[in-house]
Amino acid sequence: MTNATDYLTRQIQQNEVIWIDTCTMMYIQRFELFINKVRPLLLKSNKQICIPDCVMAELAKHQLAEDCYKANCANEALKLIKNNYEIFKVEP
């Protein structure tokens, strides 16, 4: 039986590019758990998660949302990206 860390390790090793979308980053608790699990694996393998620039633009747009929950989630997601800059790369 494969555990979550083994699965993540295998996925990181087998994939050249790892993409992430806005929706994934807006679920802050899960996004933070994901970062905590995958960060050491990415650093060890010298890989990064690619964030399309349109996703960054969408997060910036959500920061200005009238919906306080959405704006807060976008702010928190951007903080997590900033605080873990070594594992993220913004792609055009």
N, C-alpha and C positions, 0 to 999 in steps of 0.2 A: 504494500500500500504506500502511496506517495503522499508526503505531507506538503503543506503549503509552501514551505521554503524550498523544498526540492523542485516543486513545480515551477516556482518563480525563477529559480536558478536555471532550470532547463530552458524556459522561455527566453530569458535574457541571453543565454548562450546561443540559441538557435535563430534569433532574430537580429538582423542588422539595425533595424530602426524600430523604436518603440514610441508610438504616438499616444497622445492623451487628448481628450476632448473637454469642452466646457462643463458639460453635465457631471462628469466624473469629479472635477475639481470643486464644484459647487456643493457637493455633499462633504462638508468639512471634516466631520469625524472620520468618515471612511477614507477620505483623501489623506488625512494625517496618519491613519493606521497604515495605509498603503505605503506612504513615504517611509515610515519607520521600518517597515519590513523590507522594502526594496532598496533603500539607500545603500546599506553596506554591500549588497550584491552588485549594484551598479558601479560603485566605486572600485570594487575588486576587479570587475570585468572591464573597467575603463569605458563604460557606456553611459549614455544620457537618455533621458526621456525628451522627445521632441514635442514642442508645443507650437502648432501653427500660429502665425502672427494674427490670423483672423480670430483665433481663440483668445489671444491676449486682448484684442480689440473688443471682443464681446465681454470679457471680464471688466474691462475699463468702462464699458457702457453700463454694465450692471451696477457698478459702483455708484452711479448717478440715479439709480432706480428709485422711484417713489416708495416702492416696497422695501421697508427697512430690513426685512429678513434677507431678501435677495442682495441688497447693497452690502450688508454685513458679510454674507457668504463670499461675495466677490472680493471684498477687502481681506478677509481671512485667507482665501485661496492665494491671493497675490503675496501676502506675507509669507505663506508657506513656501511659495516658489522662491521668493527673495532669500529666505533663511536656509534654503537648500539649493542655492544656485549651482552648486557643483554637479548636480544630477539632472539639471534642466537645460535645454537649448531651444531658443525660439527660432523657428524656421519660417522663411518667407513663403 
